[in-house]
Each structure stands twice: as structure tokens, then as C-alpha cells.
Amino acid sequence: RVRKHSFVLVPSQPLPQRIINTEKDFAKKNMDEFDKILNLESEWEEEGKKDGISHGTQIGLQEGRELGHEKGHELGHELGYYSGCAEAWIRLYHSQQQQREKDSSDSNNNERGGGGGGGEAAG
């Protein structure tokens, strides 16, 4: 049988203050270095996030301009189409109105002129 013994060293007198301070400084220095290593990942994530936001903003502006140009062109094309249709309807309306006025005028002249042959001289 093997017996395991554990020993705890307990100083009979407290350690001098300069030794305690040296140990604290050593531990603090090592913890600072250790913390730096542990924080590298979060620092890199934060740096990557900032870079991503910056890059995304630039790309977003560029894509936004391109999309706006494309949609503006489509909208302009559509408005041009409807404007052309409206212009054609207006011209057709005026043409029909003028034709009605002409027809009305011709029928009034025929009624006044004796109703024969559309107002032409017989011959």
C-alpha cells in the first residue's frame, strides 16, 4: 500500500510585506498578460465588427445607388408609357370632338341649304 501525504506549508510568521508586494506585482503582471491573451478574441471580434460595418456601409451605399438608378429607370419608363397613353387619349378625344363639331356643322348647313347633295352645286 502506498500512502499519499499532503503537506501544507504554513509559515510560522507572516511573510514580510515586500515579499507579499512582489508576489502581488508578479501575479498582477502575469494576469495582465494572460488577460491580454484571453481578450485577443474579443478584441479581434470587435475590430472585425467595426470593419464589417464600415465595409457594409460602403457597399450598401453603392448597391443603394445602383438599385435606385435601376428602379428610377423602370419608374421613368412606366411613367413615360402612361404619359404617352394619356396624350393619345387626349388627342383622340379632341379629334372626335372636332369631328362631331364638323359633322354637326355639316348637318346644320345641309338643313339650311335645302338638303340636296351635301351643299354641292348640281351639274
DSSP file (Angstrom, degrees, kcal/mol; ACC not computed):
  #  RESIDUE AA STRUCTURE BP1 BP2  ACC     N-H-->O    O-->H-N    N-H-->O    O-->H-N    TCO  KAPPA ALPHA  PHI   PSI    X-CA   Y-CA   Z-CA
    1    1 A R              0   0    0      0, 0.0     2,-0.6     0, 0.0     0, 0.0   0.000 360.0 360.0 360.0 136.8    0.0    0.0    0.0
    2    2 A V        -     0   0    0      2,-0.0     2,-0.5     0, 0.0     0, 0.0  -0.916 360.0-151.8-108.8 129.7    1.1    3.4   -0.9
    3    3 A R        -     0   0    0     -2,-0.6     2,-0.5     2,-0.0     0, 0.0  -0.827   4.7-147.2-100.8 136.3    0.1    6.3    1.3
    4    4 A K        -     0   0    0     -2,-0.5     2,-0.4     2,-0.0    -2,-0.0  -0.870  14.3-165.4-101.9 132.6   -0.2    9.7   -0.1
    5    5 A H        -     0   0    0     -2,-0.5     2,-0.5     2,-0.0    -2,-0.0  -0.915   5.1-158.3-115.3 142.1    0.6   12.5    2.1
    6    6 A S        -     0   0    0     -2,-0.4     2,-0.4     2,-0.0    -2,-0.0  -0.969   8.3-162.7-119.7 137.5   -0.3   16.1    1.6
    7    7 A F        -     0   0    0     -2,-0.5     2,-0.5     2,-0.0    -2,-0.0  -0.938   6.4-160.4-120.1 139.9    1.6   18.8    3.3
    8    8 A V        -     0   0    0     -2,-0.4     2,-0.8     2,-0.0    -2,-0.0  -0.979  15.9-141.3-117.6 123.3    0.6   22.4    3.7
    9    9 A L        -     0   0    0     -2,-0.5    -2,-0.0     2,-0.0     0, 0.0  -0.747  21.3-178.3 -86.9 118.3    3.3   24.8    4.4
   10   10 A V        -     0   0    0     -2,-0.8     2,-0.1     2,-0.0    -2,-0.0  -0.964  25.9-128.1-116.5 118.0    2.1   27.3    6.9
   11   11 A P        -     0   0    0      0, 0.0     4,-0.1     0, 0.0    -2,-0.0  -0.389   5.8-142.3 -67.4 142.3    4.6   29.9    7.8
   12   12 A S  S    S+     0   0    0      1,-0.1    -2,-0.0    -2,-0.1     0, 0.0   0.795  89.9  31.1 -73.3 -26.7    5.2   30.3   11.4
   13   13 A Q  S    S-     0   0    0      1,-0.0    -1,-0.1     3,-0.0     0, 0.0  -0.946 100.2 -93.9-127.5 151.1    5.5   34.1   11.0
   14   14 A P        -     0   0    0      0, 0.0     3,-0.1     0, 0.0    -2,-0.1  -0.259  48.4-100.4 -61.7 151.4    3.8   36.3    8.4
   15   15 A L        -     0   0    0      1,-0.1     5,-0.0    -4,-0.1     2,-0.0  -0.391  44.4 -96.2 -69.9 148.6    5.7   37.0    5.2
   16   16 A P    >>  -     0   0    0      0, 0.0     4,-1.8     0, 0.0     3,-0.7  -0.347  33.0-116.9 -64.2 150.0    7.4   40.3    5.0
   17   17 A Q  H 3> S+     0   0    0      1,-0.3     4,-2.9     2,-0.2     5,-0.2   0.840 111.9  57.9 -59.7 -37.7    5.4   43.0    3.2
   18   18 A R  H 3> S+     0   0    0      1,-0.2     4,-2.1     2,-0.2    -1,-0.3   0.853 106.6  49.1 -65.7 -32.5    8.0   43.4    0.4
   19   19 A I  H <> S+     0   0    0     -3,-0.7     4,-2.5     2,-0.2    -1,-0.2   0.907 111.7  48.9 -69.4 -42.1    7.7   39.7   -0.5
   20   20 A I  H  X S+     0   0    0     -4,-1.8     4,-2.5     2,-0.2    -2,-0.2   0.929 112.4  48.0 -62.7 -44.8    3.9   40.0   -0.5
   21   21 A N  H  X S+     0   0    0     -4,-2.9     4,-2.9     1,-0.2    -1,-0.2   0.904 111.1  51.0 -62.9 -40.8    4.0   43.1   -2.7
   22   22 A T  H  X S+     0   0    0     -4,-2.1     4,-2.6     2,-0.2    -1,-0.2   0.911 111.2  47.8 -62.7 -43.3    6.5   41.3   -5.1
   23   23 A E  H  X S+     0   0    0     -4,-2.5     4,-2.7     2,-0.2    -2,-0.2   0.899 112.8  48.8 -64.6 -40.0    4.2   38.3   -5.3
   24   24 A K  H  X S+     0   0    0     -4,-2.5     4,-3.0     2,-0.2    -2,-0.2   0.922 112.6  47.7 -65.5 -43.4    1.2   40.6   -6.0
   25   25 A D  H  X S+     0   0    0     -4,-2.9     4,-2.9     2,-0.2     5,-0.2   0.919 113.2  48.3 -62.7 -43.0    3.0   42.5   -8.6
   26   26 A F  H  X S+     0   0    0     -4,-2.6     4,-2.6     2,-0.2    -2,-0.2   0.930 114.4  45.6 -62.3 -45.6    4.2   39.3  -10.3
   27   27 A A  H  X S+     0   0    0     -4,-2.7     4,-2.8     2,-0.2    -2,-0.2   0.912 114.2  48.7 -64.9 -42.0    0.7   37.9  -10.2
   28   28 A K  H  X S+     0   0    0     -4,-3.0     4,-2.7     2,-0.2    -2,-0.2   0.924 112.2  48.3 -64.9 -43.6   -0.8   41.1  -11.5
   29   29 A K  H  X S+     0   0    0     -4,-2.9     4,-2.1     1,-0.2    -2,-0.2   0.930 114.9  45.2 -62.1 -45.2    1.7   41.4  -14.3
   30   30 A N  H  X S+     0   0    0     -4,-2.6     4,-2.6    -5,-0.2    -2,-0.2   0.884 113.1  50.4 -66.8 -38.0    1.1   37.8  -15.3
   31   31 A M  H  X S+     0   0    0     -4,-2.8     4,-3.5     2,-0.2     5,-0.2   0.889 108.3  53.4 -67.3 -37.9   -2.6   38.2  -15.1
   32   32 A D  H  X S+     0   0    0     -4,-2.7     4,-2.2     2,-0.2    -2,-0.2   0.933 112.5  43.8 -60.8 -44.7   -2.4   41.3  -17.2
   33   33 A E  H  X S+     0   0    0     -4,-2.1     4,-1.9     2,-0.2    -2,-0.2   0.909 115.7  48.3 -65.4 -41.7   -0.5   39.3  -19.9
   34   34 A F  H  X S+     0   0    0     -4,-2.6     4,-2.6     1,-0.2    -2,-0.2   0.911 110.7  50.9 -65.1 -43.0   -2.9   36.4  -19.5
   35   35 A D  H  X S+     0   0    0     -4,-3.5     4,-2.6     1,-0.2    -1,-0.2   0.887 106.6  55.3 -61.9 -38.6   -5.9   38.7  -19.8
   36   36 A K  H  X S+     0   0    0     -4,-2.2     4,-0.7    -5,-0.2    -1,-0.2   0.923 109.4  46.5 -59.9 -43.2   -4.5   40.2  -22.9
   37   37 A I  H >X S+     0   0    0     -4,-1.9     3,-0.8     1,-0.2     4,-0.5   0.924 114.2  47.5 -65.1 -43.5   -4.3   36.8  -24.5
   38   38 A L  H 3< S+     0   0    0     -4,-2.6     4,-0.5     1,-0.2     3,-0.4   0.838 112.1  50.5 -66.7 -31.4   -7.8   35.9  -23.4
   39   39 A N  H 3X S+     0   0    0     -4,-2.6     4,-2.7     1,-0.2    -1,-0.2   0.543  85.6  88.2 -85.0  -6.3   -9.1   39.3  -24.7
   40   40 A L  H <X S+     0   0    0     -3,-0.8     4,-3.0    -4,-0.7     5,-0.2   0.925  87.1  51.2 -56.5 -46.0   -7.5   38.9  -28.1
   41   41 A E  H  X S+     0   0    0     -4,-0.5     4,-2.5    -3,-0.4    -1,-0.2   0.933 112.8  44.0 -60.2 -46.9  -10.5   37.1  -29.5
   42   42 A S  H  > S+     0   0    0     -4,-0.5     4,-2.4     2,-0.2    -1,-0.2   0.877 113.5  51.8 -68.2 -35.2  -13.0   39.7  -28.3
   43   43 A E  H  X S+     0   0    0     -4,-2.7     4,-2.6     2,-0.2    -2,-0.2   0.926 112.0  46.4 -63.8 -43.8  -10.7   42.5  -29.5
   44   44 A W  H  X S+     0   0    0     -4,-3.0     4,-2.9    -5,-0.2    -2,-0.2   0.885 111.5  51.7 -66.2 -38.3  -10.5   40.8  -32.9
   45   45 A E  H  X S+     0   0    0     -4,-2.5     4,-2.6    -5,-0.2    -1,-0.2   0.933 111.7  46.8 -62.1 -44.8  -14.2   40.3  -33.0
   46   46 A E  H  X S+     0   0    0     -4,-2.4     4,-2.4     2,-0.2    -2,-0.2   0.911 113.6  47.9 -64.0 -42.7  -14.8   44.0  -32.2
   47   47 A E  H  X S+     0   0    0     -4,-2.6     4,-2.6     2,-0.2    -2,-0.2   0.916 113.0  48.7 -64.0 -42.8  -12.3   45.1  -34.8
   48   48 A G  H  X S+     0   0    0     -4,-2.9     4,-2.7     2,-0.2    -2,-0.2   0.882 110.0  52.2 -63.1 -38.5  -13.9   42.7  -37.3
   49   49 A K  H  X S+     0   0    0     -4,-2.6     4,-2.5     2,-0.2    -2,-0.2   0.930 110.6  47.1 -63.4 -45.5  -17.3   44.1  -36.4
   50   50 A K  H  X S+     0   0    0     -4,-2.4     4,-2.5     2,-0.2    -2,-0.2   0.921 114.0  47.6 -62.6 -43.9  -16.2   47.7  -37.0
   51   51 A D  H  X S+     0   0    0     -4,-2.6     4,-3.0     1,-0.2     5,-0.2   0.910 112.0  50.7 -62.3 -41.6  -14.6   46.7  -40.3
   52   52 A G  H  X S+     0   0    0     -4,-2.7     4,-3.0     2,-0.2    -2,-0.2   0.898 110.6  48.1 -64.0 -41.4  -17.7   44.9  -41.3
   53   53 A I  H  X S+     0   0    0     -4,-2.5     4,-2.4     2,-0.2    -1,-0.2   0.931 114.0  47.0 -65.0 -44.9  -19.9   47.8  -40.5
   54   54 A S  H  X S+     0   0    0     -4,-2.5     4,-2.1     2,-0.2    -2,-0.2   0.943 116.8  42.9 -61.1 -48.6  -17.6   50.2  -42.4
   55   55 A H  H  X S+     0   0    0     -4,-3.0     4,-2.9     1,-0.2     5,-0.3   0.913 113.8  52.0 -64.7 -42.8  -17.4   47.9  -45.4
   56   56 A G  H  X S+     0   0    0     -4,-3.0     4,-2.9    -5,-0.2    -1,-0.2   0.870 108.0  52.1 -62.4 -36.9  -21.2   47.2  -45.3
   57   57 A T  H  X S+     0   0    0     -4,-2.4     4,-2.3     2,-0.2    -1,-0.2   0.932 112.2  45.4 -64.2 -45.4  -21.9   50.9  -45.2
   58   58 A Q  H  X S+     0   0    0     -4,-2.1     4,-2.1     2,-0.2    -2,-0.2   0.941 117.1  43.6 -63.1 -47.8  -19.8   51.5  -48.3
   59   59 A I  H  X S+     0   0    0     -4,-2.9     4,-3.2     1,-0.2     5,-0.3   0.902 112.3  54.4 -64.6 -40.7  -21.2   48.5  -50.2
   60   60 A G  H  X S+     0   0    0     -4,-2.9     4,-2.5    -5,-0.3    -1,-0.2   0.896 108.5  48.3 -61.0 -41.2  -24.7   49.4  -49.0
   61   61 A L  H  X S+     0   0    0     -4,-2.3     4,-2.4     2,-0.2    -1,-0.2   0.924 113.7  46.9 -64.3 -43.9  -24.4   52.9  -50.4
   62   62 A Q  H  X S+     0   0    0     -4,-2.1     4,-2.3     2,-0.2    -2,-0.2   0.940 115.5  44.3 -64.1 -47.3  -23.1   51.6  -53.7
   63   63 A E  H  X S+     0   0    0     -4,-3.2     4,-2.8     1,-0.2     5,-0.2   0.873 112.0  54.5 -65.8 -35.3  -25.8   49.0  -54.0
   64   64 A G  H  X S+     0   0    0     -4,-2.5     4,-2.8    -5,-0.3    -1,-0.2   0.910 108.5  48.1 -63.4 -42.2  -28.4   51.5  -53.0
   65   65 A R  H  X S+     0   0    0     -4,-2.4     4,-2.7     2,-0.2    -2,-0.2   0.938 113.4  47.4 -62.2 -46.1  -27.3   53.9  -55.7
   66   66 A E  H  X S+     0   0    0     -4,-2.3     4,-2.5     2,-0.2    -2,-0.2   0.919 114.4  46.1 -62.5 -43.6  -27.4   51.1  -58.3
   67   67 A L  H  X S+     0   0    0     -4,-2.8     4,-3.2     2,-0.2     5,-0.3   0.915 112.7  50.5 -65.8 -42.4  -30.8   49.9  -57.1
   68   68 A G  H  X S+     0   0    0     -4,-2.8     4,-2.6    -5,-0.2    -2,-0.2   0.900 111.3  48.5 -61.3 -41.0  -32.1   53.5  -57.1
   69   69 A H  H  X S+     0   0    0     -4,-2.7     4,-2.2     2,-0.2    -2,-0.2   0.932 114.2  46.2 -63.5 -45.4  -30.9   54.0  -60.6
   70   70 A E  H  X S+     0   0    0     -4,-2.5     4,-2.3     2,-0.2    -2,-0.2   0.941 116.6  42.9 -63.6 -48.7  -32.4   50.8  -61.8
   71   71 A K  H  X S+     0   0    0     -4,-3.2     4,-2.9     1,-0.2    -1,-0.2   0.873 112.7  54.0 -68.0 -35.9  -35.8   51.4  -60.1
   72   72 A G  H  X S+     0   0    0     -4,-2.6     4,-2.8    -5,-0.3    -1,-0.2   0.898 108.8  49.2 -62.7 -40.0  -35.8   55.1  -61.2
   73   73 A H  H  X S+     0   0    0     -4,-2.2     4,-2.5     2,-0.2    -2,-0.2   0.929 112.3  47.8 -64.0 -45.0  -35.3   54.0  -64.8
   74   74 A E  H  X S+     0   0    0     -4,-2.3     4,-2.4     2,-0.2    -2,-0.2   0.922 113.6  47.5 -61.3 -43.9  -38.1   51.4  -64.5
   75   75 A L  H  X S+     0   0    0     -4,-2.9     4,-3.0     2,-0.2     5,-0.2   0.912 111.6  50.2 -65.4 -42.3  -40.4   54.1  -62.9
   76   76 A G  H  X S+     0   0    0     -4,-2.8     4,-2.5     2,-0.2    -1,-0.2   0.897 110.7  50.1 -61.2 -40.7  -39.5   56.6  -65.6
   77   77 A H  H  X S+     0   0    0     -4,-2.5     4,-2.1     2,-0.2    -2,-0.2   0.927 112.6  46.8 -62.0 -45.3  -40.2   54.1  -68.3
   78   78 A E  H  X S+     0   0    0     -4,-2.4     4,-2.4     2,-0.2     5,-0.2   0.920 113.0  48.3 -64.4 -44.7  -43.6   53.3  -66.7
   79   79 A L  H  X S+     0   0    0     -4,-3.0     4,-2.7     1,-0.2    -1,-0.2   0.894 110.2  52.5 -63.7 -39.0  -44.5   57.0  -66.3
   80   80 A G  H  X S+     0   0    0     -4,-2.5     4,-2.5    -5,-0.2    -1,-0.2   0.901 108.7  50.9 -61.4 -41.1  -43.5   57.6  -69.9
   81   81 A Y  H  X S+     0   0    0     -4,-2.1     4,-2.3     2,-0.2    -2,-0.2   0.953 113.9  42.8 -61.1 -50.7  -45.8   54.8  -71.1
   82   82 A Y  H  X S+     0   0    0     -4,-2.4     4,-2.7     1,-0.2    -2,-0.2   0.859 112.6  53.5 -67.7 -34.4  -48.7   56.2  -69.1
   83   83 A S  H  X S+     0   0    0     -4,-2.7     4,-2.5    -5,-0.2    -1,-0.2   0.920 109.8  48.4 -63.6 -42.9  -48.0   59.7  -70.2
   84   84 A G  H  X S+     0   0    0     -4,-2.5     4,-2.4     2,-0.2    -2,-0.2   0.902 111.5  49.8 -62.7 -42.0  -48.0   58.6  -73.8
   85   85 A C  H  X S+     0   0    0     -4,-2.3     4,-2.5     2,-0.2    -2,-0.2   0.931 111.8  48.0 -62.3 -45.5  -51.3   56.8  -73.3
   86   86 A A  H  X S+     0   0    0     -4,-2.7     4,-2.5     1,-0.2    -2,-0.2   0.911 111.4  50.3 -63.1 -41.8  -52.9   59.8  -71.7
   87   87 A E  H  X S+     0   0    0     -4,-2.5     4,-2.5     1,-0.2    -1,-0.2   0.910 110.9  49.4 -62.3 -42.0  -51.6   62.1  -74.5
   88   88 A A  H  X S+     0   0    0     -4,-2.4     4,-2.5     2,-0.2    -2,-0.2   0.910 111.6  48.6 -64.4 -41.8  -53.0   59.7  -77.1
   89   89 A W  H  X S+     0   0    0     -4,-2.5     4,-2.7     2,-0.2    -2,-0.2   0.899 111.4  50.1 -65.1 -40.1  -56.4   59.6  -75.4
   90   90 A I  H  X S+     0   0    0     -4,-2.5     4,-2.6     2,-0.2    -2,-0.2   0.936 112.6  46.1 -63.9 -45.5  -56.5   63.4  -75.1
   91   91 A R  H  X S+     0   0    0     -4,-2.5     4,-2.6     2,-0.2    -2,-0.2   0.900 113.0  50.2 -63.8 -40.3  -55.7   63.8  -78.8
   92   92 A L  H  X S+     0   0    0     -4,-2.5     4,-2.7     2,-0.2     5,-0.2   0.919 110.7  49.9 -62.9 -43.1  -58.3   61.1  -79.7
   93   93 A Y  H  X S+     0   0    0     -4,-2.7     4,-2.6     2,-0.2    -2,-0.2   0.946 113.3  45.2 -60.3 -48.9  -60.9   62.9  -77.6
   94   94 A H  H  X S+     0   0    0     -4,-2.6     4,-2.8     1,-0.2    -2,-0.2   0.889 112.7  51.7 -63.7 -38.6  -60.1   66.3  -79.2
   95   95 A S  H  X S+     0   0    0     -4,-2.6     4,-2.3     2,-0.2    -1,-0.2   0.925 112.5  45.0 -63.2 -44.3  -60.1   64.7  -82.7
   96   96 A Q  H  X S+     0   0    0     -4,-2.7     4,-2.5     2,-0.2    -2,-0.2   0.874 112.7  51.8 -67.3 -36.7  -63.5   63.1  -82.1
   97   97 A Q  H  X S+     0   0    0     -4,-2.6     4,-2.5    -5,-0.2    -2,-0.2   0.926 111.1  47.1 -66.0 -42.8  -64.8   66.3  -80.6
   98   98 A Q  H  X S+     0   0    0     -4,-2.8     4,-2.6     1,-0.2    -2,-0.2   0.900 111.7  51.4 -63.3 -39.5  -63.7   68.2  -83.7
   99   99 A Q  H  X S+     0   0    0     -4,-2.3     4,-3.0     2,-0.2    -2,-0.2   0.908 110.2  48.9 -64.3 -41.2  -65.2   65.6  -85.9
  100  100 A R  H  X S+     0   0    0     -4,-2.5     4,-2.9     2,-0.2     5,-0.2   0.913 111.6  49.1 -64.1 -41.9  -68.6   65.9  -84.0
  101  101 A E  H  X S+     0   0    0     -4,-2.5     4,-2.5     2,-0.2    -2,-0.2   0.915 113.3  47.1 -63.7 -40.9  -68.5   69.6  -84.3
  102  102 A K  H  X S+     0   0    0     -4,-2.6     4,-2.9     2,-0.2    -2,-0.2   0.927 113.8  47.3 -64.6 -45.3  -67.7   69.3  -88.1
  103  103 A D  H  X S+     0   0    0     -4,-3.0     4,-2.4     2,-0.2    -2,-0.2   0.907 113.4  48.6 -62.5 -41.2  -70.5   66.7  -88.5
  104  104 A S  H  X S+     0   0    0     -4,-2.9     4,-1.9     2,-0.2    -2,-0.2   0.896 112.7  48.3 -65.5 -39.9  -72.9   68.9  -86.5
  105  105 A S  H  X S+     0   0    0     -4,-2.5     4,-2.2    -5,-0.2    -2,-0.2   0.906 111.9  49.4 -66.8 -42.4  -71.9   72.0  -88.6
  106  106 A D  H  X S+     0   0    0     -4,-2.9     4,-2.3     1,-0.2    -2,-0.2   0.895 110.6  49.7 -64.5 -40.6  -72.3   70.0  -91.9
  107  107 A S  H  X S+     0   0    0     -4,-2.4     4,-1.9     2,-0.2    -1,-0.2   0.873 110.6  50.2 -69.3 -34.6  -75.8   68.7  -90.8
  108  108 A N  H  X S+     0   0    0     -4,-1.9     4,-1.8     2,-0.2    -2,-0.2   0.900 111.2  49.1 -67.5 -39.6  -76.8   72.3  -89.9
  109  109 A N  H  X S+     0   0    0     -4,-2.2     4,-2.7     2,-0.2     6,-0.3   0.885 110.0  51.7 -66.0 -38.7  -75.6   73.5  -93.3
  110  110 A N  H  <>S+     0   0    0     -4,-2.3     5,-2.1     1,-0.2     4,-0.3   0.884 109.1  50.0 -65.7 -38.9  -77.5   70.8  -95.1
  111  111 A E  H ><5S+     0   0    0     -4,-1.9     3,-0.5     1,-0.2    -1,-0.2   0.887 116.3  41.6 -68.4 -36.4  -80.7   71.6  -93.3
  112  112 A R  H 3<5S+     0   0    0     -4,-1.8    -2,-0.2     1,-0.2    -1,-0.2   0.845 109.9  58.2 -76.5 -35.4  -80.3   75.3  -94.3
  113  113 A G  T 3<5S-     0   0    0     -4,-2.7     3,-0.4    -5,-0.2    -1,-0.2   0.336 124.6 -91.9 -83.3   9.5  -79.1   74.7  -97.8
  114  114 A G  T < 5 -     0   0    0     -3,-0.5    -3,-0.2    -4,-0.3    -4,-0.1   0.444  54.0 -96.5  96.9  -0.1  -82.2   72.7  -98.9
  115  115 A G  S   <S+     0   0    0     -5,-2.1     2,-0.6    -6,-0.3    -1,-0.2   0.668  78.4 138.6  71.7  18.1  -80.9   69.3  -98.1
  116  116 A G  S >  S-     0   0    0     -3,-0.4     3,-1.3    -6,-0.2     4,-0.3  -0.878  73.2 -29.3-108.7 118.5  -79.7   68.4 -101.5
  117  117 A G  G >  S-     0   0    0     -2,-0.6     3,-0.8     1,-0.3    -1,-0.2   0.658 107.8 -67.0  63.6  23.0  -76.5   66.6 -102.2
  118  118 A G  G 3  S-     0   0    0      1,-0.2    -1,-0.3    -8,-0.1    -8,-0.1   0.761  94.0 -57.6  74.7  24.1  -74.5   67.9  -99.3
  119  119 A G  G <  S+     0   0    0     -3,-1.3    -1,-0.2     1,-0.3     2,-0.2   0.589  99.6 135.0  84.8  10.4  -74.4   71.5 -100.4
  120  120 A E    <   -     0   0    0     -3,-0.8    -1,-0.3    -4,-0.3     2,-0.3  -0.610  61.7-104.9 -90.7 154.3  -72.7   70.9 -103.8
  121  121 A A        -     0   0    0     -2,-0.2     2,-0.2     1,-0.1    -1,-0.1  -0.592  35.0-122.9 -77.9 137.5  -73.9   72.5 -107.0
  122  122 A A              0   0    0     -2,-0.3    -1,-0.1     1,-0.2    -6,-0.0  -0.524 360.0 360.0 -78.3 140.8  -75.8   70.2 -109.3
  123  123 A G              0   0    0     -2,-0.2    -1,-0.2     0, 0.0    -2,-0.0   0.580 360.0 360.0-173.9 360.0  -74.5   69.9 -112.6
